[in-house]
Each structure stands twice: as structure tokens, then as C-alpha cells.
Amino acid sequence: MRAADTYDYAVVRAVPRVEREEFLNVGILLSCERRRWLQARIELDRARLLALCPGADVDAIWRALAAIPRVCAGGAEAGPIGLLPQRARFHWLTAQRSAVVQTSTVHMGRCRHGDLDAVMERLLQRMVRVG
């Protein structure tokens, strides 16, 4: 039997008015160093974002969020950060910052070997989706 995999994750947040520190959970960033796995899934609910901040520039926030999966994938298309090793990209993405896109603190978990897609789905359901 294979050992369980450990993973790190952070919740991706949209913070339309940084000075108010109000945010909307909009995605999950998930990393498993052992499996060389780094992915982000973003699910921006525009109506919820506008309910939080009626004047939010939703298109600009979406563009900033869309960069996260590109950085996870790596490569020159993601700019200089995309050329860093996978673990360095994860740490860059989860670094604390004062911007309209932020992440939660990093949390750790364990799953059965190869079950990272299921983990991602559970985290999205619990932390991002309503209902």
C-alpha cells in the first residue's frame, strides 16, 4: 500500500477594497511537492463580489485572478515567476501582500495517494462555493 500524500493549500481571495479588509473566497491553490503538483482553480462569483463592493472593477480583478493558474503551470507564458521552481512559485503566490488578490495562510493536509483532484473539489465546495 502506498503512503498518503501531504499537501499544502491556501484559499484565494478577492479583496476589492483593501483598506476595508473584506474579502470573498474565489479559489483554491493546492500544492503537493512529492507529486510535483501545483494547481489553482478560480471560481469568481461576480454577483457576490458586486454585493460586497458595488463599485468593484470585476474585469480587472478577474484578470489578476486568471494569472494564478498560469503561474502554477509555469513556463515563460507566466513571466519571470513562471520560470522559478514549482515550490518557489507556490511560496510566491502565497506571500502576504496588500492587493486586490490575496491568499489565506497556508494549511496542510493528507490524502490517499493520487487523490489531489478530489481534495481540490472538496476544498472548493467547502471554502468557495455557496450552499
C-alpha distance (Angstrom), angle and dihedral (degrees) to the residues before:
residue distance angle dihedral
M1 . . .
R2 3.80 . .
A3 3.77 122.4 .
A4 3.77 120.4 -107.5
D5 3.79 118.0 -96.1
T6 3.78 120.8 -122.9
Y7 3.77 119.7 -144.1
D8 3.78 140.3 -176.5
Y9 3.77 123.5 -140.2
A10 3.77 140.9 177.0
V11 3.77 131.4 -168.6
V12 3.81 113.9 -118.6
R13 3.79 113.0 -134.5
A14 3.78 136.3 -165.1
V15 3.81 110.6 -142.8
P16 3.81 104.8 -175.6
R17 3.82 94.7 179.2
V18 3.78 106.3 32.4
E19 3.80 93.0 -171.5
R20 3.83 90.5 62.0
E21 3.82 93.4 48.7
E22 3.81 91.0 -142.6
F23 3.76 115.1 142.1
L24 3.77 145.7 179.1
N25 3.81 120.6 -141.9
V26 3.80 105.6 -123.8
G27 3.79 107.7 164.1
I28 3.78 152.4 -10.5
L29 3.79 129.9 -107.7
L30 3.82 111.2 -158.2
S31 3.80 129.1 -175.3
C32 3.79 132.7 -178.6
E33 3.79 110.2 -179.6
R34 3.81 94.4 -169.7
R35 3.81 92.1 55.4
R36 3.84 93.1 38.2
W37 3.78 87.5 -123.9
L38 3.81 123.9 151.5
Q39 3.78 120.4 161.5
A40 3.77 140.2 152.4
R41 3.75 127.3 -161.5
I42 3.76 118.5 -164.0
E43 3.81 124.9 -161.9
L44 3.79 109.2 176.1
D45 3.80 113.1 -170.4
R46 3.79 100.3 -155.9
A47 3.81 94.3 -167.9
R48 3.82 92.2 53.8
L49 3.80 90.9 46.9
L50 3.80 91.2 51.8
A51 3.82 90.4 47.0
L52 3.81 88.0 55.6
C53 3.80 93.4 44.6
P54 3.83 116.0 9.1
G55 3.81 93.4 -165.2
A56 3.81 96.5 48.5
D57 3.80 117.1 138.3
V58 3.80 93.7 -126.3
D59 3.80 94.5 179.9
A60 3.82 92.9 53.6
I61 3.80 91.1 47.1
W62 3.81 90.2 48.9
R63 3.81 91.2 51.9
A64 3.81 90.6 51.8
L65 3.82 91.1 48.0
A66 3.81 92.5 47.8
A67 3.80 89.8 60.9
I68 3.81 91.9 64.8
P69 3.84 97.6 71.5
R70 3.83 88.8 45.4
V71 3.80 91.0 54.8
C72 3.81 89.3 47.7
A73 3.81 90.6 53.5
G74 3.79 90.3 49.2
G75 3.77 128.3 -159.2
A76 3.79 134.1 110.7
E77 3.85 91.6 -60.9
A78 3.83 87.3 71.3
G79 3.80 93.2 54.4
P80 3.80 125.7 -123.9
I81 3.82 92.5 -32.5
G82 3.81 89.4 57.4
L83 3.80 89.3 63.0
L84 3.80 93.6 59.7
P85 3.82 120.9 97.9
Q86 3.81 114.2 -85.4
R87 3.82 96.0 -105.0
A88 3.81 91.2 49.5
R89 3.83 89.8 52.3
F90 3.83 89.8 52.6
H91 3.80 91.3 51.3
W92 3.81 91.8 46.1
L93 3.81 90.8 51.4
T94 3.81 93.1 48.7
A95 3.82 96.8 44.3
Q96 3.77 112.8 124.0
R97 3.78 112.6 -102.0
S98 3.77 141.5 161.4
A99 3.80 101.5 -122.9
V100 3.80 140.7 111.1
V101 3.81 89.2 -94.1
Q102 3.80 116.4 54.1
T103 3.80 138.8 152.6
S104 3.77 133.1 -133.4
T105 3.75 120.8 -114.9
V106 3.80 113.2 -71.6
H107 3.80 116.6 -92.2
M108 3.79 128.8 -166.9
G109 3.78 132.0 -138.9
R110 3.80 144.4 165.3
C111 3.76 130.6 -129.8
R112 3.76 140.4 171.2
H113 3.79 113.0 -80.4
G114 3.79 111.1 -78.0
D115 3.82 96.1 8.2
L116 3.81 97.5 115.9
D117 3.81 95.7 116.6
A118 3.81 89.1 56.2
V119 3.80 90.6 47.9
M120 3.80 90.0 51.9
E121 3.79 91.1 50.8
R122 3.83 92.9 48.9
L123 3.80 91.9 48.9
L124 3.81 92.5 49.0
Q125 3.80 90.4 49.4
R126 3.80 93.9 48.2
M127 3.79 101.4 37.5
V128 3.82 108.2 26.5
R129 3.78 113.7 22.5
V130 3.79 122.7 75.8
G131 3.78 119.1 -125.8
